[in-house]
Amino acid sequence: MNMILHASLIATGLALTGVMATLVQSKLKVGDKAPDFTAPDQNGKKVTLSKFQGKKVVLYFYPKDDTPGCTAQACNLRDNYSALIKAGYVVLGVSSDDEASHKNFETKYSLPFTLVADVDKSINTNYGVWVEKEKEGVKYMGTFRTTFVIDEKGYITKIIDQVDTQDHTRQILE
């Protein structure tokens, strides 16, 4: 792992605990137009990002439904959902899990927001978060946990790539 990145992650308390992402920066940057997409949600309904024009969007990418970090992040957003709504945000979670997995995750944790099924990884790829990772010497492809905050006109205003799963809402609202 890049020593500067490793030191930075340790300094912020966000070490990747046995998981290393070889590409950690999205090719997108603040000020870029958020790539549009259409994909099914946990209820099989098509979700199109551009249909949220006029609203602020929290678009958060996470690795896998019902795993410890992803559950902590989703529950933090759920527990602070009213603050996000009050601030004018729509929340969309994206992972490569399928609709049924998303539905189970939503039901188990009473998640009040939309979960987008990106089974072909095209959304992850377009946002630059589908990366090679390594755990215990084994390399594999996966989602690098990243959140994009998008304004009412569809432009990225903030990228959070060092997500605090326990306190993510604060990171969004700061």
C-alpha positions in Angstrom: 0.0 0.0 0.0 1.2 3.5 -0.7 2.9 4.6 2.5 1.4 8.1 2.4 -2.1 6.7 2.0 -1.4 4.2 4.7 -0.2 6.9 7.1 -3.1 9.1 6.2 -5.6 6.3 6.9 -3.9 5.4 10.2 -3.8 9.1 11.2 -7.6 9.4 10.6 -8.3 6.1 12.3 -9.7 4.7 9.1 -7.2 1.9 8.4 -8.7 -0.7 6.0 -8.3 -3.5 8.5 -6.7 -6.2 6.3 -8.2 -4.8 3.1 -6.2 -2.8 0.7 -7.6 -0.8 -2.2 -5.1 -0.3 -5.0 -7.0 2.6 -6.5 -8.5 4.8 -3.9 -9.3 8.0 -5.7 -12.3 8.3 -8.0 -11.5 9.8 -11.4 -14.4 12.1 -10.7 -13.8 15.3 -8.8 -15.8 18.1 -7.1 -17.4 20.2 -9.8 -17.9 17.4 -12.2 -21.3 16.5 -13.5 -22.5 13.3 -11.8 -22.7 10.4 -14.3 -26.4 9.5 -14.9 -27.6 6.0 -14.5 -30.8 3.9 -14.4 -30.9 0.7 -12.4 -33.4 -1.2 -10.3 -33.9 -0.6 -6.6 -34.8 -3.1 -3.8 -38.4 -3.1 -5.0 -37.6 -3.7 -8.7 -38.4 -0.1 -9.5 -36.1 1.7 -12.0 -34.1 4.6 -10.4 -32.7 7.2 -12.7 -30.3 9.8 -11.1 -31.2 12.6 -13.5 -34.8 12.4 -12.3 -33.6 13.9 -9.0 -32.7 17.2 -10.6 -33.9 19.9 -8.3 -33.0 17.9 -5.2 -29.7 17.3 -3.4 -28.6 13.7 -3.5 -26.4 11.6 -1.2 -25.1 8.8 -3.5 -23.2 6.4 -1.3 -21.4 3.3 -2.6 -20.8 0.4 -0.2 -19.3 -3.0 -0.7 -21.9 -5.5 0.5 -25.3 -5.8 2.2 -25.5 -7.0 5.8 -21.8 -6.9 6.5 -20.5 -5.1 9.7 -19.2 -1.9 8.1 -22.0 -1.5 5.6 -24.6 -2.2 8.2 -23.1 0.4 10.5 -23.1 3.0 7.7 -26.6 2.2 6.6 -27.9 2.3 10.2 -26.1 5.6 10.8 -27.9 7.1 7.8 -31.2 5.6 8.9 -30.8 6.9 12.5 -30.1 10.4 11.1 -32.4 10.3 8.2 -34.7 13.1 9.4 -31.6 15.4 9.6 -30.7 14.5 6.0 -34.2 15.1 4.8 -34.4 18.4 6.7 -31.2 19.4 4.9 -32.9 18.6 1.6 -31.2 15.4 0.7 -32.4 12.2 -1.1 -30.3 9.2 0.0 -29.4 6.5 -2.6 -27.2 3.5 -1.6 -25.4 1.6 -4.3 -23.8 -1.8 -4.2 -23.3 -4.7 -6.6 -25.8 -6.8 -4.6 -29.0 -7.8 -6.4 -32.5 -6.6 -5.7 -33.4 -9.5 -3.4 -30.3 -8.9 -1.2 -31.1 -5.2 -1.0 -34.7 -6.0 -0.1 -33.6 -8.3 2.8 -31.1 -5.6 3.9 -33.7 -2.9 3.8 -36.3 -5.0 5.7 -33.9 -6.4 8.4 -32.6 -2.9 9.3 -35.8 -0.8 8.5 -33.8 1.3 6.0 -35.9 4.3 4.8 -34.0 5.1 1.7 -33.4 3.6 -1.8 -30.8 0.9 -2.4 -29.7 0.6 -6.0 -28.7 -2.8 -7.4 -25.6 -2.4 -9.6 -25.1 -6.1 -10.5 -23.2 -5.3 -13.7 -21.0 -2.9 -11.8 -21.5 -0.2 -14.4 -22.4 2.5 -11.9 -19.5 1.6 -9.7 -17.2 1.7 -12.7 -18.5 5.1 -14.0 -18.0 6.6 -10.5 -14.5 5.1 -10.3 -15.2 3.0 -7.2 -14.9 -0.5 -8.7 -11.3 -1.2 -7.8 -8.8 -4.0 -7.2 -8.5 -4.8 -3.5 -6.3 -7.2 -1.5 -7.1 -9.1 1.6 -4.7 -11.6 3.2 -2.7 -11.7 0.0 -5.6 -12.4 -2.3 -6.5 -9.8 -4.9 -10.1 -9.3 -6.0 -12.3 -6.6 -7.4 -14.8 -4.7 -5.2 -16.4 -1.4 -4.2 -14.3 1.2 -2.6 -16.6 2.8 0.0 -17.2 6.3 -1.3 -20.0 8.9 -1.0 -20.8 11.6 -3.6 -22.9 14.6 -2.5 -24.6 16.0 -5.6 -26.4 19.4 -5.9 -29.8 20.2 -7.4 -28.2 20.7 -10.8 -26.5 17.3 -10.8 -22.9 18.4 -10.0 -20.7 16.8 -7.4 -20.2 19.1 -4.5 -18.4 16.7 -2.1 -16.6 13.4 -2.3 -16.1 11.4 0.9 -13.6 8.6 0.3 -12.6 8.1 3.9 -16.0 7.2 5.3 -16.6 6.9 9.0 -19.2 4.2 9.0 -20.2 5.0 12.6 -20.7 8.8 12.0 -21.2 9.2 8.2 -24.1 11.6 8.5 -21.9 14.1 10.2 -19.4 13.8 7.3 -22.2 14.5 4.8 -23.7 17.5 6.7 -20.3 19.2 7.6 
